[in-house]
Amino acid sequence: MIHPDHENAADRAAGRSWGMLVGGEIVQARTGATYAGVDPTTGAALPAVPDGDEFDVELAYEAASAAAPGWAAISPVERGRLVRRIGAVLAEHADELAILDALDLGSPLAAMRLDVLRATESLESFGGWGLNLTGEVIPASTEHLHFTQRRPYGVVARILPFNHPIMFAGSKIAAPLVAGNTVILKPAHQTPLSALRMGELLADVLPPGVLNIVTGGAVPGAALARHPGIARIAFIGSEATGRAIQRAAAEVAVKHVSLELGGKNAMIVLPDADLDAAAESAVQGMNLTASTGQSCGSTSRLLVHRSCADELVDAVVAGFAALRCGDPFDPATDVGPLVSEQQYRKVHELLTSARGEGATFATGGGRPAGLDAGWFVEPTVLTGVSPRMRVANEEIFGPVLSVLTVDDAEQALMLANAVDYGLTGAVWTRDLSSAHRLAARLDAGFVWVNGSSRHFPGVPYGGWKASGIGSEESLDELLSFTRLKAVTVFNALA
Ligand code: NAD
């Protein structure tokens, strides 16, 4: 049954209109087109939002382009102050924003509140980093002065995935803004509400055109990628879309495209590990409560030494089975539904393939009892997974953990690195040199030793191989929104 708070939230969201932020105004799509998402918990229609197209992207570009020189002329410290102000505004509206994400995404309200907090922390961090936009003086000669400067690109596009709506909408505007760019933000088709509300909240905080928010699906996304005036595209989403964006961008101009893509991340557990802690971390590493496992960084392959596999798997299965699926507005709920029918079908397709290939369902795999509506899948642990199975190689983006047993650390490392992706990885061992050796040899951009799941503002997050190009959540992200210029003043030192 639908939770009463859910019903109230859906009624409130339906009882008002939703518009995009373009040039400081809240506007509808030029064509008047709208689309309505589907509440993943109930299957009911969500409020209609603007279905933007190329023309809306063009209007957003004109506004962002007009605002760019003025924004770049403000000092980085002052821009940072405004970015921190954005964080404060989001924090003041944390409950409201979390409620919209719980409606759109279906993840529990408590987890969505944490996502607002993560956005505000990120805005706070980047807001304080303006003075890191430094150049260098280079002693390349004794008579001339050689120095470098960091300049903004102008208009930057930020294209987002569905799995952490307000966390990404809030945190991902921080670096480009502090670096002196104006931004066009496109939230995911499935989860636009919190970004649209953020646009309303920020309309009077930032000068008009500095932040623009366009909703819709692939059409406005592709229009941003193809826009000849947008030289910097920062994309978070699937590998297939990332490659499409690279291709589309390359058709029209030479652009700086950064990609934060998918993962098929390994957690290696060696026999000397603290197995209780490793089991707990394996459950946490799946990000089940935050996003029903729909997380790029989830450690969805557990590579465990044969000698401790039974003990570890028993504890992990108990952890999965203890999680309660349900309505995101029910405080007793640990895990919500998947975001959409498409995700639900994809997860089931891979589960069916795992069954056909001989994997064992140690727990889960079905629909949770009593939840007949919505895109719910029980948290699932698959054992007896072999490296050739599809579930051992493809990103599932759902609540499914595949367990593979290994005979030694070398085999674990070989399997960990055998997939196309290379986003995160985790190593559990008490032996310091094993830990360092494995961490160094994992083909992944972000590694935990004796941990999982957590990010830390300032620590670069980014993928290798098919998981992407570039690093975020750090000074590297800030600098990636600048272009380096070298200046030589002849005879300045002569
Ligand atoms: P997606 O690629 O389907 O969509 C992402 C965004 O791209 C959406 O805003 C979508 O509307 C837009 N888009 C779709 N087609 C486009 C096109 N042709 N041109 C331009 N834009 C287009 O991804 P998703 O399903 O929303 O998100 C899930 C994926 O995101 C997973 O693979 C996940 O691993 C990845 N992800 C990665 C990170 C990371 O930091 N590495 C973080 C979160 C999610």
Residues whose N, C-alpha, C, O or C-beta is under 5 A from the ligand:
A	BS01	NAD	I159 L160 P161 F162 K186 P187 A188 H189 G216 G217 A218 G221 A222 A225 I236 G237 S238 E239 T241 A244 E260 L261 G262 G263 S295 C296 S467
